């Protein structure tokens, strides 16, 4: 995962523990001579997905019993393996603090994580001059804390582009929904639950529940959301760590798959909005390459409905993108492990997608 300001990628916590893994698995260089090529040339070099070999393709995941879903002791064993690898205070809260001086946004704490409330407060920015006549857009980052550009991209949007849209939109931006996951470079929370499968009443995740309450309170006050852009990444560690871990947790067999090489979007199969998604793809294409289908014509197992776009039934999966009921909702997927991507490109791709989303809505007004 690309970390802003660093010339290497921090890897998931399991890499940080020497458990019979090769020593050369500690870091992966994220810069490449390809990054100096013009964008169009870079894009032309990406025509296939990447097949990775997980260390768990030939041996069982080191937590639990194969074929048996995890109990509480297994989840505790998994948690004991997690290592704090970066600072939420230094990399996120410091930027939030600086943004609090904004004349166009208010900043408020909307919750905290029970694992350590003082360490993990949750913040949201809202347009200061709220106008019920304007469309309202929610931007969320870091629902999966390990997906770095989701967090840093949301912050970059606030720092660079957001103020220009305030005259035409009410903006709500929650830049880091899962700060424990951010620090531990983890998809799950500290209880081995996935926040992005738990945006539902009575779910087990503090991260999801706090955002559900924030949005629920806004909707109860009369706010109708027009759009929601949820910022994510698809990383190599999805295949090398997190899919094997999920299979182990759920008592299922792990099946090797490929990683799309490039940016793509996940829309709502019940409300796909193809023109809106195409507008976002074209905006992102100016920054980074778009993921092609694999040799089966699929992107992460789904048939594309447009260039760089697949759809899921987001409400039935309890995904974050479903929580507002907005007419326009999507999940971004940046690929930070591409040889032609770095942290700056990934963050700017997230911003480009939000800009493309808002510009399309303005054109339709």
C-alpha positions, 0 to 999 in steps of 0.5 A, a space after each residue: 500500500 502506498 503511503 504518502 511521502 514514502 518511497 516504499 509500500 507498507 505491507 499488511 501486518 502479517 508481513 511484519 511478523 517473521 512466520 516462515 515467510 521469505 525475508 524479501 517479502 518485507 517491502 515492495 518498491 512502488 516507483 517505476 521508470 514507467 511513472 515518468 511516461 506520459 499518461 497515454 503511454 502508461 495506459 497503453 502498457 496495461 492490458 491484463 490483470 495480475 496473477 499473484 501467488 499467495 503464500 497460503 495457496 499451498 499451506 493453511 492460513 495460520 489462524 484457526 482450523 481449515 474448514 471451520 469458521 473462527 470462534 472468539 479464540 481464533 479472532 483473538 489469535 488473529 488480533 494478536 498477530 496485528 502490528 501497528 505500522 503507522 500513525 493515525 495522529 500524524 498522517 490523518 488527524 494532523 491534516 484534519 486539524 489543519 483543515 479545521 481553519 477552513 472558512 467553508 467547512 465545519 468539522 465535528 467529531 461524530 464518534 470514536 472507536 471503542 477499542 481506544 476512544 482517545 486514540 481513534 476519534 472520527 471526524 466529518 467535514 460539512 459545508 458551512 453555508 448549508 442550503 437545502 436547495 442544493 444537492 448534497 454529496 457524501 464522500 467517504 474514505 478509509 472504510 477499509 483502513 488499509 486502502 491508503 488513497 481512500 483516506 489521503 484522497 478524501 483529505 486531498 479533495 478537501 485541501 484542493 477541490 472541495 471549496 470550489 464545489 461548495 457554491 453548488 453543493 452541500 458536501 459531507 466528507 468523512 475522510 477516515 472511517 476506520 482509523 484502527 484499520 488505517 494504523 494496522 494496515 488492515 481491511 477488517 476492524 480489531 474484531 476481524 469484521 469487515 466494516 464494508 459488509 456491515 452497514 446495517 442496523 445492529 451490525 458489529 462494527 463501531 466504524 459502520 455504526 458511527 457513520 450510519 448514525 451520522 447519515 441517519 441523523 442527517 436524513 432525519 433532519 430532512 437532508 436528501 443525498 444526491 450522491 455518495 462516492 466511497 473511496 477504496 483500493 484493490 491491492 495485491 495484498 487482497 490476494 496474498 493476505 485478505 482473501 486467504 484470511 477471509 476464507 479461513 475466518 469463514 471456514 471456506 476453501 481459498 481459491 486463487 484469483 487475479 488482481 485488476 491492473 488499474 482503476 475501476 468502479 463498483 456501481 449499484 446493480 439496482 441503479 447502475 447510472 451508466 452515464 455517471 460512471 462513464 463520466 467518472 472513468 473519463 475524469 480518472 483516465 486523465 490521471 491513471 489507467 483504467 482496469 481491463 477485464 481479465 482473460 475471462 472478460 471479468 473484473 474481480 469475477 464480475 462482467 463489466 457493464 462499461 469501461 472499468 465498471 462493474 455492479 454489485 447489489 450494494 444494499 443486500 451486501 450492506 456496503 457503505 455506498 448503500 447507506 444514503 439511498 442516493 440516486 448516484 452512488 459508487 465505490 472507487 477502486 484504485 490500484 496502488 501496486 501498479 508499476 506506473 502508480 505512486 501515492 500521488 497518482 493514487 490520491 489524485 485519481 480519487 480526487 479526479 473521480 469525485 470531481 467527475 462525479 460532481 461535474 456530471 451532476 452539475 451538467 444534469 441540473 
